Amino acid sequence: MTLLKDREVAERTGLSTGTLANWRHRKIGPRFFKIGGKAVRYDAADIEAFCRQRPTPTRDQRA
């Protein structure tokens, strides 16, 4: 398991760290772990799966 910091997830996904924090608070978005009560980490495999589940359609794919 490769664990990523929220900054690394933001870089990979194009989301802001603020959005990730908001999603954690609202209990939505990709699964995360709290380590030592404060440090937030994401499993890289979970982030990849999360991104695959939410593709953005291109103009040609829109109905």
N, C-alpha and C positions, 0 to 999 in steps of 0.2 A: 504494500500500500504506500503510495506516495502522497504525502500531505502537503497542501498548499496554503499559504497565508492568503488573507482576503485581498491583499494588493496583487498577488499573483493571479488570483481568480479574476479580478477586475481587468488585468491586462489581457488575459486569455479570452474573456467574454465580451469586452467592450462596455461592461457595466461599471458604474462607479462603486467605490467602497461604501459610500453612503446608501446606495440602493441595496447592496448586499446586507448592510446593517439593518436597514428598514425591513427587508424580507425576513431576516432572522427574528426580529421583534414580532412580526406578523405571522411567523411560522409558515412561510411560504418559500419557494425557491429551492435551491439544491440543499441536500442534507449537509449538516456541518457538525463538528465536534468541538466541545469546549475542553481544553486541557488545562489543568491546574486552576479551574474556575474562571480564568480570564482569557487565555489565548484561544483564538478561534482558528480552526483549521478545516479544510475541505479535502476530501479524497479526490485525487485527480480523475479517477475512473467515474466518480459520481458527476463531476463537472462535465466530462465528455458526454455521458449519457444524458444529462440535463440539456446540453446544447443540441444533441441529436433529436430530442423530443420536441424542440421548439424551433423548427426551421422557419426562416422568413421567406415567403414566396416571392419570386421575382415577377416582374411585370408580365412575362409570358405565361406564368403559372396561375395568375389571377383569373377568375371567371368573370 
